[in-house]
Amino acid sequence: MDTGAEPITDPAELGQVRQQARMIYAKSIATAAVLTALAMVA
């Protein structure tokens, strides 16, 4: 079935995955900031 986590050996693929992870972190921080601001206003 599933062999678990597998290391990424292709540098191009690793770079793409890291870029996706950075975007997810940035979006989550932005969302948290907006929700916190809305909670403080309301």
Backbone atoms as SQL, in Angstrom:
CREATE TABLE atoms (id INTEGER PRIMARY KEY, chain TEXT, resi INTEGER, resn TEXT, atom TEXT, x REAL, y REAL, z REAL);
INSERT INTO atoms VALUES
  (1, 'A', 1, 'MET', 'N', 0.825, -1.188, 0.000),
  (2, 'A', 1, 'MET', 'CA', 0.000, 0.000, 0.000),
  (3, 'A', 1, 'MET', 'C', 0.874, 1.257, 0.000),
  (4, 'A', 2, 'ASP', 'N', 1.148, 1.792, 1.194),
  (5, 'A', 2, 'ASP', 'CA', 1.902, 3.028, 1.300),
  (6, 'A', 2, 'ASP', 'C', 3.237, 2.738, 1.979),
  (7, 'A', 3, 'THR', 'N', 4.297, 3.206, 1.363),
  (8, 'A', 3, 'THR', 'CA', 5.623, 2.972, 1.938),
  (9, 'A', 3, 'THR', 'C', 6.045, 4.107, 2.863),
  (10, 'A', 4, 'GLY', 'N', 5.171, 5.064, 3.089),
  (11, 'A', 4, 'GLY', 'CA', 5.490, 6.172, 3.982),
  (12, 'A', 4, 'GLY', 'C', 6.190, 7.304, 3.255),
  (13, 'A', 5, 'ALA', 'N', 6.843, 8.142, 4.032),
  (14, 'A', 5, 'ALA', 'CA', 7.544, 9.292, 3.471),
  (15, 'A', 5, 'ALA', 'C', 8.758, 8.830, 2.669),
  (16, 'A', 6, 'GLU', 'N', 8.926, 9.411, 1.502),
  (17, 'A', 6, 'GLU', 'CA', 10.069, 9.080, 0.652),
  (18, 'A', 6, 'GLU', 'C', 10.883, 10.349, 0.407),
  (19, 'A', 7, 'PRO', 'N', 12.202, 10.242, 0.491),
  (20, 'A', 7, 'PRO', 'CA', 13.022, 11.424, 0.239),
  (21, 'A', 7, 'PRO', 'C', 12.941, 11.848, -1.229),
  (22, 'A', 8, 'ILE', 'N', 12.990, 13.155, -1.447),
  (23, 'A', 8, 'ILE', 'CA', 12.992, 13.697, -2.803),
  (24, 'A', 8, 'ILE', 'C', 14.445, 13.853, -3.221),
  (25, 'A', 9, 'THR', 'N', 14.813, 13.179, -4.297),
  (26, 'A', 9, 'THR', 'CA', 16.212, 13.207, -4.734),
  (27, 'A', 9, 'THR', 'C', 16.436, 14.174, -5.892),
  (28, 'A', 10, 'ASP', 'N', 15.380, 14.544, -6.607),
  (29, 'A', 10, 'ASP', 'CA', 15.503, 15.459, -7.742),
  (30, 'A', 10, 'ASP', 'C', 15.529, 16.904, -7.231),
  (31, 'A', 11, 'PRO', 'N', 16.624, 17.642, -7.462),
  (32, 'A', 11, 'PRO', 'CA', 16.725, 19.012, -6.951),
  (33, 'A', 11, 'PRO', 'C', 15.613, 19.936, -7.468),
  (34, 'A', 12, 'ALA', 'N', 15.193, 19.764, -8.710),
  (35, 'A', 12, 'ALA', 'CA', 14.145, 20.611, -9.263),
  (36, 'A', 12, 'ALA', 'C', 12.818, 20.354, -8.553),
  (37, 'A', 13, 'GLU', 'N', 12.507, 19.103, -8.320),
  (38, 'A', 13, 'GLU', 'CA', 11.270, 18.748, -7.629),
  (39, 'A', 13, 'GLU', 'C', 11.314, 19.227, -6.175),
  (40, 'A', 14, 'LEU', 'N', 12.463, 19.091, -5.536),
  (41, 'A', 14, 'LEU', 'CA', 12.624, 19.550, -4.166),
  (42, 'A', 14, 'LEU', 'C', 12.402, 21.063, -4.079),
  (43, 'A', 15, 'GLY', 'N', 12.940, 21.795, -5.025),
  (44, 'A', 15, 'GLY', 'CA', 12.740, 23.236, -5.055),
  (45, 'A', 15, 'GLY', 'C', 11.279, 23.610, -5.221),
  (46, 'A', 16, 'GLN', 'N', 10.580, 22.874, -6.065),
  (47, 'A', 16, 'GLN', 'CA', 9.164, 23.142, -6.300),
  (48, 'A', 16, 'GLN', 'C', 8.349, 22.866, -5.032),
  (49, 'A', 17, 'VAL', 'N', 8.646, 21.772, -4.354),
  (50, 'A', 17, 'VAL', 'CA', 7.927, 21.436, -3.131),
  (51, 'A', 17, 'VAL', 'C', 8.200, 22.479, -2.050),
  (52, 'A', 18, 'ARG', 'N', 9.425, 22.938, -1.956),
  (53, 'A', 18, 'ARG', 'CA', 9.755, 23.969, -0.962),
  (54, 'A', 18, 'ARG', 'C', 9.046, 25.288, -1.275),
  (55, 'A', 19, 'GLN', 'N', 8.942, 25.630, -2.546),
  (56, 'A', 19, 'GLN', 'CA', 8.227, 26.836, -2.946),
  (57, 'A', 19, 'GLN', 'C', 6.750, 26.726, -2.572),
  (58, 'A', 20, 'GLN', 'N', 6.160, 25.559, -2.799),
  (59, 'A', 20, 'GLN', 'CA', 4.762, 25.341, -2.423),
  (60, 'A', 20, 'GLN', 'C', 4.591, 25.475, -0.911),
  (61, 'A', 21, 'ALA', 'N', 5.532, 24.948, -0.156),
  (62, 'A', 21, 'ALA', 'CA', 5.458, 25.031, 1.300),
  (63, 'A', 21, 'ALA', 'C', 5.551, 26.479, 1.766),
  (64, 'A', 22, 'ARG', 'N', 6.429, 27.270, 1.146),
  (65, 'A', 22, 'ARG', 'CA', 6.539, 28.689, 1.501),
  (66, 'A', 22, 'ARG', 'C', 5.240, 29.420, 1.230),
  (67, 'A', 23, 'MET', 'N', 4.586, 29.108, 0.111),
  (68, 'A', 23, 'MET', 'CA', 3.308, 29.760, -0.214),
  (69, 'A', 23, 'MET', 'C', 2.232, 29.379, 0.804),
  (70, 'A', 24, 'ILE', 'N', 2.211, 28.133, 1.227),
  (71, 'A', 24, 'ILE', 'CA', 1.224, 27.699, 2.221),
  (72, 'A', 24, 'ILE', 'C', 1.454, 28.431, 3.535),
  (73, 'A', 25, 'TYR', 'N', 2.707, 28.540, 3.969),
  (74, 'A', 25, 'TYR', 'CA', 3.010, 29.254, 5.207),
  (75, 'A', 25, 'TYR', 'C', 2.610, 30.725, 5.088),
  (76, 'A', 26, 'ALA', 'N', 2.912, 31.360, 3.974),
  (77, 'A', 26, 'ALA', 'CA', 2.577, 32.766, 3.777),
  (78, 'A', 26, 'ALA', 'C', 1.066, 32.981, 3.800),
  (79, 'A', 27, 'LYS', 'N', 0.333, 32.110, 3.120),
  (80, 'A', 27, 'LYS', 'CA', -1.130, 32.233, 3.109),
  (81, 'A', 27, 'LYS', 'C', -1.722, 32.016, 4.490),
  (82, 'A', 28, 'SER', 'N', -1.164, 31.076, 5.244),
  (83, 'A', 28, 'SER', 'CA', -1.705, 30.824, 6.579),
  (84, 'A', 28, 'SER', 'C', -1.430, 31.995, 7.516),
  (85, 'A', 29, 'ILE', 'N', -0.261, 32.608, 7.394),
  (86, 'A', 29, 'ILE', 'CA', 0.053, 33.779, 8.220),
  (87, 'A', 29, 'ILE', 'C', -0.854, 34.951, 7.846),
  (88, 'A', 30, 'ALA', 'N', -1.060, 35.165, 6.560),
  (89, 'A', 30, 'ALA', 'CA', -1.937, 36.243, 6.111),
  (90, 'A', 30, 'ALA', 'C', -3.367, 36.017, 6.582),
  (91, 'A', 31, 'THR', 'N', -3.839, 34.793, 6.487),
  (92, 'A', 31, 'THR', 'CA', -5.206, 34.471, 6.932),
  (93, 'A', 31, 'THR', 'C', -5.339, 34.686, 8.428),
  (94, 'A', 32, 'ALA', 'N', -4.354, 34.259, 9.192),
  (95, 'A', 32, 'ALA', 'CA', -4.398, 34.457, 10.645),
  (96, 'A', 32, 'ALA', 'C', -4.397, 35.937, 10.991),
  (97, 'A', 33, 'ALA', 'N', -3.622, 36.734, 10.283),
  (98, 'A', 33, 'ALA', 'CA', -3.573, 38.169, 10.538),
  (99, 'A', 33, 'ALA', 'C', -4.920, 38.824, 10.246),
  (100, 'A', 34, 'VAL', 'N', -5.541, 38.457, 9.147),
  (101, 'A', 34, 'VAL', 'CA', -6.840, 39.024, 8.784),
  (102, 'A', 34, 'VAL', 'C', -7.894, 38.614, 9.800),
  (103, 'A', 35, 'LEU', 'N', -7.929, 37.364, 10.173),
  (104, 'A', 35, 'LEU', 'CA', -8.921, 36.907, 11.146),
  (105, 'A', 35, 'LEU', 'C', -8.707, 37.556, 12.514),
  (106, 'A', 36, 'THR', 'N', -7.455, 37.742, 12.916),
  (107, 'A', 36, 'THR', 'CA', -7.176, 38.410, 14.177),
  (108, 'A', 36, 'THR', 'C', -7.637, 39.860, 14.130),
  (109, 'A', 37, 'ALA', 'N', -7.374, 40.535, 13.013),
  (110, 'A', 37, 'ALA', 'CA', -7.822, 41.921, 12.873),
  (111, 'A', 37, 'ALA', 'C', -9.344, 42.009, 12.907),
  (112, 'A', 38, 'LEU', 'N', -10.014, 41.100, 12.240),
  (113, 'A', 38, 'LEU', 'CA', -11.482, 41.107, 12.253),
  (114, 'A', 38, 'LEU', 'C', -12.019, 40.841, 13.655),
  (115, 'A', 39, 'ALA', 'N', -11.395, 39.963, 14.387),
  (116, 'A', 39, 'ALA', 'CA', -11.835, 39.663, 15.745),
  (117, 'A', 39, 'ALA', 'C', -11.637, 40.860, 16.667),
  (118, 'A', 40, 'MET', 'N', -10.589, 41.635, 16.426),
  (119, 'A', 40, 'MET', 'CA', -10.323, 42.809, 17.267),
  (120, 'A', 40, 'MET', 'C', -11.309, 43.942, 16.955),
  (121, 'A', 41, 'VAL', 'N', -11.751, 44.028, 15.714),
  (122, 'A', 41, 'VAL', 'CA', -12.682, 45.083, 15.311),
  (123, 'A', 41, 'VAL', 'C', -14.093, 44.757, 15.783),
  (124, 'A', 42, 'ALA', 'N', -14.454, 43.489, 15.690),
  (125, 'A', 42, 'ALA', 'CA', -15.834, 43.097, 16.012),
  (126, 'A', 42, 'ALA', 'C', -16.095, 43.022, 17.498);
